[in-house]
Amino acid sequence: MGISEDWGELLFSLNCLQKGSAKRQFRHAIRYAWGGFCAYCRDKRATTVDHLKPRCKGGSNLRSNLVPCCVECNHSKGSQDWEPWYKEQEFYSEVAHELITEWIDNKRYTNEREANEDQFDDRTKVCTDTCGIRSGTYEPTCA
């Protein structure tokens, strides 16, 4: 199972959730992934979710564009792109910058997947052999 990129993709126990409930769970999962702290200052509790690239500048609601954020950082950043704003802050941290960049690129998920490569086999095999199903001699050649 991959990481949901949009809150609309979330299904739990094969029951479709109402839009508001799915959105809350999606945002909660983002905050939980960061330990409940603001991705920027790493000091305060994250009570909001911030768009790294603002919606007014073409940013999306995809998981890779959302990070947990405290109210103070969210208001301070406003509609600026995250990187130039973050580098000007007194609490700027190179480590936090790298973590946010990895989050954008989904590197955590990619690295986990590569580390456990033998556990993941979600590829299908394509069989190009012809079968004799119409002639009644069907013998599968692709296993």
SULBEL-V839918 format. One record per helix or strand. SS is the DSSP state (helix for helix, strand for strand). FROM is the first residue (numbers start at 1). TO is the last residue. If there is no record, write none. Layout:
ss=SS from=FROM to=TO
ss=SS from=FROM to=TO
This chain:
ss=helix from=7 to=9
ss=strand from=12 to=12
ss=strand from=15 to=15
ss=helix from=19 to=33
ss=strand from=37 to=37
ss=strand from=45 to=45
ss=strand from=48 to=51
ss=helix from=55 to=57
ss=helix from=63 to=65
ss=strand from=66 to=69
ss=helix from=71 to=77
ss=helix from=82 to=87
ss=helix from=94 to=105
ss=helix from=107 to=115
ss=helix from=117 to=119
